[in-house]
Amino acid sequence: MDYRTAGVNIEAGDRAKKNIAALARSTHGPNVLKGIGLFGGFYEFPANQYREPVLVASTDGIGTKIKLASQLGEYRGLGVDIVNHCVNDIMVGGADPLFFLDYLAFGKLEQNIVAELITGMTEACRTANCALIGGETAEMPDLYSGNDFDLAGTIVGAVEKSKIIDGSAISAGDVLLGLASNGLHTNGYSLARKIIASHADCAPQKYHAELGETIVAALLRPHRSYYEVIRALRDLPDVTGFAHITGGGIVGNTKRLLREGLSLAVNWQAWEWPPLFKLLQHYGKVAEEEMRNVFNLGIGLVVLAKPESLESVQMALRELNEKHWHVGDVVRA
C-alpha cells in the first residue's frame, strides 16, 4: 500500500503549492521577508508606523456557501469572500490588515480549484494592502466526501492603542447608519440553500426579472470589503463605532459594541430589502423575526455616530458613492 491508494496524492499537492507560492508573491511588499514554503511566514512588523502598536487577529470560514459554489463550479469568489470577511472583522476595531493565512482541506485535491480559490484571495489581499504569507493545504479523503472541501482564513492587523474602536465612545442618542451589502455575504446559506432546493423556480438557470439574474448567481455575489469606507470614516471625531453585519443580523452584531445600560432601536422601515431577501422569505415562508436574525437584509456594515455629526458623516459617504440609510439609534436600555 502507499499514500496514493489511501487517497492522498502528494505530487498533486506539491504542484498546487508551487502555484500558490507564485500567486501569493503578488501580494508581498517589503515587510514580507521570506517566500511561501518554509514552516512559517516571516513578516517584519512596521514598527515605525506606530507608537503603541496593538495586534488584532481574527479567524473565520465561509460555511455552506461552498456547497452552492461547488454545484456551479464557481470558486474564485469564495477566495474573495474569506479575505473580505476577515478584513472587515479587524477593520471595524480600527486595525489595518498586515497579513493573511489560509486553510484549505479537500476530500480530493483539485489543482484548478486551488488555483481559483487562491486567485480570489490574492485579488482581495491586494485590494486591502494585505500580504498572503502562508497557509495549509490538506487532502483528507476519510474526513471529506468526494469533492467536498472547506476553506478558512486567519488575518493579523495592527492599530495604534489610542485608536482602538471598541464601542466605549458610544452613548445613548448615537445614530446607526446602515451601508449596503452585496447580498448574503457569507451568512445564512444553510437556510438559503434549503429554500432554493425546495422550489423549481429557484433552478440555477431560471432568470428572475426582479434580480436581473438567477437567484443562484445573486447568492454567489462576493462578500463586500468595507476597507475604503472604514479608512475614510474612522478618524472622524464623532464616529463612535462600526459593526460588521454577519451571522446574527443587524441587532445581533451591533449590540456587541454596546456597554451595559444601552440598547438599539432599529427602524426596520428605513430601507427596502433587496429583492433577493424578499424572494427567500417568499419561497421559504420565513418569519420576519427569523429573517432579521439570520440575514443582513441588505445592510453589511453599520456606522455609529453622534447625532450632531450625522450630516457630515452622510456627506462623506455620499462622496464615496456609498449607499446608506439612517437605520436606527442607540437608546437607554
C-alpha positions as CSV (number, residue, x, y, z in Angstrom):
1,M,0.0,0.0,0.0
2,D,1.0,3.6,-0.4
3,Y,-0.3,7.1,0.3
4,R,-1.9,7.5,-3.2
5,T,-4.0,4.3,-2.8
6,A,-5.1,5.7,0.6
7,G,-6.5,8.7,-1.2
8,V,-3.7,11.3,-0.9
9,N,-1.7,12.5,-3.9
10,I,1.5,14.1,-2.6
11,E,2.7,15.1,-6.1
12,A,-0.6,16.9,-6.9
13,G,-0.3,18.7,-3.6
14,D,3.2,19.8,-4.3
15,R,2.2,21.2,-7.7
16,A,-0.7,23.1,-6.2
17,K,1.6,24.6,-3.5
18,K,4.0,25.8,-6.2
19,N,1.1,27.6,-7.9
20,I,0.1,29.1,-4.6
21,A,3.6,30.5,-4.0
22,A,3.6,32.3,-7.3
23,L,0.2,33.8,-6.7
24,A,1.0,34.8,-3.1
25,R,4.1,36.7,-4.2
26,S,1.9,39.2,-5.9
27,T,0.6,40.4,-2.5
28,H,4.1,40.7,-0.9
29,G,5.6,44.0,0.0
30,P,8.9,44.9,1.7
31,N,7.7,43.6,5.1
32,V,7.4,40.0,3.9
33,L,10.9,38.6,4.5
34,K,10.6,35.1,3.1
35,G,8.5,33.5,0.4
36,I,6.0,30.7,0.7
37,G,7.4,27.3,1.5
38,L,9.1,27.5,4.9
39,F,7.4,26.3,8.1
40,G,6.1,29.7,8.9
41,G,5.6,33.1,7.3
42,F,8.0,35.9,8.1
43,Y,6.7,39.4,8.4
44,E,8.7,42.4,9.6
45,F,6.4,44.5,11.8
46,P,6.2,48.1,10.6
47,A,7.1,49.5,14.0
48,N,7.9,53.0,12.7
49,Q,4.2,53.5,11.8
50,Y,3.1,53.1,15.5
51,R,3.9,54.5,18.9
52,E,1.9,51.9,20.9
53,P,1.0,49.1,18.4
54,V,-1.6,46.6,19.2
55,L,-2.1,43.4,17.1
56,V,-5.6,42.5,16.1
57,A,-6.4,39.0,14.8
58,S,-9.4,37.2,13.5
59,T,-10.2,33.8,12.0
60,D,-13.3,32.7,10.1
61,G,-14.7,30.4,7.5
62,I,-17.4,30.8,4.8
63,G,-19.6,27.9,5.7
64,T,-22.0,26.2,3.3
65,K,-21.8,28.9,0.6
66,I,-19.0,26.5,-0.5
67,K,-21.7,23.9,-1.4
68,L,-23.6,26.3,-3.7
69,A,-20.4,27.5,-5.4
70,S,-19.2,23.9,-5.9
71,Q,-22.5,22.9,-7.6
72,L,-21.9,25.6,-10.3
73,G,-18.1,25.2,-10.4
74,E,-17.5,28.8,-9.4
75,Y,-14.7,29.0,-6.9
76,R,-12.8,32.3,-7.3
77,G,-15.5,34.3,-5.4
78,L,-15.0,32.1,-2.4
79,G,-11.4,33.3,-2.1
80,V,-12.6,36.9,-2.2
81,D,-15.2,36.0,0.4
82,I,-12.9,34.7,3.1
83,V,-10.4,37.6,2.8
84,N,-13.0,40.3,2.8
85,H,-14.9,38.8,5.7
86,C,-11.7,38.7,7.8
87,V,-10.6,42.2,6.7
88,N,-13.9,43.7,7.7
89,D,-13.7,41.9,11.1
90,I,-10.5,43.6,12.2
91,M,-11.0,46.9,10.5
92,V,-14.2,47.6,12.5
93,G,-11.8,47.6,15.5
94,G,-9.7,50.3,13.9
95,A,-6.9,48.0,12.6
96,D,-5.2,47.9,9.2
97,P,-4.6,44.5,7.7
98,L,-1.0,43.2,7.7
99,F,-1.0,39.6,6.6
100,F,-3.4,36.7,5.9
101,L,-3.1,32.9,6.1
102,D,-5.5,30.4,4.6
103,Y,-6.5,26.8,5.3
104,L,-7.8,24.5,2.5
105,A,-8.9,21.0,3.3
106,F,-10.1,18.6,0.5
107,G,-11.6,15.2,0.1
108,K,-9.7,15.1,-3.2
109,L,-7.4,17.9,-4.0
110,E,-8.1,19.5,-7.4
111,Q,-5.3,21.8,-8.6
112,N,-7.7,24.0,-10.7
113,I,-10.0,24.6,-7.7
114,V,-7.0,25.5,-5.5
115,A,-5.8,27.9,-8.2
116,E,-9.2,29.6,-8.4
117,L,-9.5,30.0,-4.6
118,I,-6.0,31.4,-4.2
119,T,-6.5,33.8,-7.1
120,G,-9.6,35.2,-5.4
121,M,-7.7,35.5,-2.1
122,T,-4.8,37.3,-3.7
123,E,-7.1,39.7,-5.6
124,A,-8.8,40.6,-2.3
125,C,-5.5,40.8,-0.4
126,R,-4.0,43.3,-2.9
127,T,-7.1,45.5,-2.6
128,A,-6.7,45.5,1.2
129,N,-3.0,46.1,1.1
130,C,-2.6,42.7,2.9
131,A,0.1,40.1,2.3
132,L,-0.8,36.4,1.8
133,I,2.2,34.9,3.6
134,G,1.3,31.2,4.2
135,G,-1.3,28.6,4.8
136,E,-2.1,24.9,4.7
137,T,-3.5,22.7,2.0
138,A,-4.6,19.2,3.1
139,E,-6.1,16.2,1.4
140,M,-8.2,14.0,3.8
141,P,-10.5,11.6,1.9
142,D,-11.7,9.9,5.0
143,L,-12.9,13.2,6.5
144,Y,-14.4,15.0,3.4
145,S,-16.6,13.0,1.0
146,G,-15.8,13.1,-2.8
147,N,-15.2,16.7,-3.9
148,D,-16.2,18.3,-0.6
149,F,-13.7,20.9,0.8
150,D,-13.5,23.6,3.4
151,L,-11.9,27.0,3.4
152,A,-10.9,29.1,6.4
153,G,-8.6,32.1,7.0
154,T,-6.8,34.0,9.6
155,I,-5.8,37.7,9.4
156,V,-3.5,39.8,11.6
157,G,-3.6,43.5,11.6
158,A,-2.4,46.4,13.8
159,V,-3.9,49.5,15.4
160,E,-2.5,52.3,17.4
161,K,-3.6,51.7,21.0
162,S,-5.2,55.1,21.3
163,K,-7.2,54.5,18.2
164,I,-8.8,51.2,19.1
165,I,-12.5,51.3,18.2
166,D,-14.3,49.1,20.8
167,G,-17.6,50.8,21.3
168,S,-16.5,52.6,24.5
169,A,-17.3,56.0,22.9
170,I,-20.9,55.0,22.1
171,S,-23.7,56.7,24.1
172,A,-27.5,57.0,24.0
173,G,-28.6,59.1,21.1
174,D,-25.9,57.9,18.7
175,V,-27.3,57.2,15.2
176,L,-27.0,54.0,13.2
177,L,-26.1,54.3,9.5
178,G,-26.5,51.2,7.5
179,L,-24.3,50.6,4.4
180,A,-25.4,48.4,1.6
181,S,-24.3,44.8,1.4
182,N,-23.7,42.7,-1.7
183,G,-26.3,40.1,-0.9
184,L,-26.0,37.4,1.8
185,H,-22.2,37.8,2.0
186,T,-21.2,34.6,3.8
187,N,-24.0,34.1,6.3
188,G,-27.4,32.3,6.2
189,Y,-26.5,29.8,3.4
190,S,-27.7,26.7,5.2
191,L,-31.2,28.2,5.3
192,A,-31.0,29.8,1.8
193,R,-29.8,26.5,0.2
194,K,-32.7,24.6,1.8
195,I,-35.2,27.2,0.5
196,I,-33.9,27.2,-3.1
197,A,-33.6,23.4,-3.2
198,S,-37.3,23.0,-2.5
199,H,-38.5,25.2,-5.4
200,A,-38.4,24.7,-9.1
201,D,-38.5,28.5,-9.5
202,C,-35.0,28.6,-7.9
203,A,-33.3,26.4,-10.5
204,P,-29.8,27.6,-11.4
205,Q,-30.8,28.5,-14.9
206,K,-34.1,30.3,-14.2
207,Y,-33.8,34.1,-14.7
208,H,-35.6,36.4,-12.2
209,A,-36.5,39.8,-13.6
210,E,-36.6,41.4,-10.2
211,L,-33.0,40.3,-9.6
212,G,-31.7,40.9,-13.1
213,E,-30.1,37.4,-12.9
214,T,-30.7,33.9,-11.5
215,I,-31.3,33.6,-7.8
216,V,-28.2,31.3,-7.6
217,A,-26.0,34.0,-9.2
218,A,-27.3,36.6,-6.7
219,L,-26.4,34.2,-3.9
220,L,-22.9,33.8,-5.1
221,R,-22.0,37.5,-5.1
222,P,-18.8,38.0,-3.1
223,H,-18.7,39.4,0.4
224,R,-18.1,43.1,0.2
225,S,-14.9,44.7,1.6
226,Y,-15.5,47.9,3.6
227,Y,-11.8,48.7,3.6
228,E,-12.0,52.0,1.9
229,V,-15.1,53.3,3.7
230,I,-13.8,52.4,7.2
231,R,-10.5,54.1,6.4
232,A,-12.3,57.2,5.3
233,L,-14.6,57.4,8.4
234,R,-12.7,56.0,11.3
235,D,-10.7,59.2,12.2
236,L,-13.8,61.5,12.0
237,P,-14.1,62.7,15.6
238,D,-17.8,61.8,16.1
239,V,-17.8,58.3,14.6
240,T,-18.1,56.1,17.6
241,G,-18.1,52.6,16.2
242,F,-18.5,50.1,13.3
243,A,-20.4,46.8,13.3
244,H,-19.7,44.2,10.6
245,I,-23.1,42.5,9.9
246,T,-22.5,38.8,9.8
247,G,-24.3,35.8,11.4
248,G,-26.8,37.2,13.9
249,G,-28.0,40.0,11.7
250,I,-28.1,43.7,12.4
251,V,-29.1,43.6,16.0
252,G,-27.0,40.6,17.0
253,N,-23.8,42.2,15.7
254,T,-24.3,45.8,16.5
255,K,-25.2,45.2,20.1
256,R,-21.8,43.6,20.7
257,L,-20.5,47.1,20.8
258,L,-22.8,48.4,23.5
259,R,-21.9,48.6,27.1
260,E,-24.5,47.8,29.9
261,G,-27.4,50.2,30.0
262,L,-27.6,50.8,26.3
263,S,-29.8,49.2,23.6
264,L,-30.8,49.6,20.0
265,A,-33.9,51.0,18.4
266,V,-33.8,49.8,14.8
267,N,-36.1,51.4,12.3
268,W,-36.9,48.4,10.1
269,Q,-38.8,50.5,7.6
270,A,-35.8,52.8,6.9
271,W,-34.7,50.8,3.9
272,E,-36.2,48.4,1.5
273,W,-34.9,44.8,1.5
274,P,-33.1,43.9,-1.8
275,P,-35.2,41.6,-3.9
276,L,-33.1,38.6,-3.1
277,F,-34.2,38.6,0.6
278,K,-37.8,39.1,-0.4
279,L,-37.6,36.1,-2.7
280,L,-36.0,33.9,0.0
281,Q,-38.7,34.9,2.5
282,H,-41.4,34.2,0.0
283,Y,-40.2,30.8,-1.2
284,G,-39.3,29.7,2.3
285,K,-42.3,31.2,4.1
286,V,-39.7,32.5,6.7
287,A,-41.0,34.6,9.6
288,E,-39.9,38.2,9.8
289,E,-38.0,37.8,13.1
290,E,-36.1,34.8,11.6
291,M,-35.1,36.8,8.6
292,R,-33.8,39.6,10.9
293,N,-31.8,37.1,13.0
294,V,-30.3,35.1,10.1
295,F,-29.6,37.5,7.2
296,N,-28.1,41.0,6.9
297,L,-31.2,42.1,4.8
298,G,-29.1,44.4,2.6
299,I,-27.0,46.1,5.4
300,G,-23.4,44.8,5.5
301,L,-21.9,47.5,7.8
302,V,-23.3,49.7,10.5
303,V,-21.6,53.0,11.3
304,L,-22.4,54.6,14.7
305,A,-22.0,58.4,15.0
306,K,-23.0,61.3,17.2
307,P,-26.3,62.8,16.0
308,E,-24.9,66.3,15.6
309,S,-22.4,64.8,13.0
310,L,-25.0,62.9,11.1
311,E,-24.9,65.3,8.1
312,S,-21.1,65.4,7.8
313,V,-20.8,61.6,8.0
314,Q,-23.5,61.2,5.4
315,M,-21.7,63.7,3.2
316,A,-18.5,61.7,3.5
317,L,-20.5,58.6,2.5
318,R,-22.0,60.3,-0.5
319,E,-18.5,61.4,-1.6
320,L,-17.6,57.7,-1.6
321,N,-20.8,56.9,-3.6
322,E,-21.8,54.7,-0.6
323,K,-25.5,53.8,-0.5
324,H,-26.7,54.1,3.1
325,W,-29.7,54.7,5.3
326,H,-30.3,56.0,8.9
327,V,-31.5,52.7,10.2
328,G,-31.9,53.4,13.9
329,D,-30.5,54.9,17.1
330,V,-28.8,53.9,20.4
331,V,-31.1,54.2,23.3
332,R,-31.0,53.6,27.0
333,A,-32.0,50.1,28.0
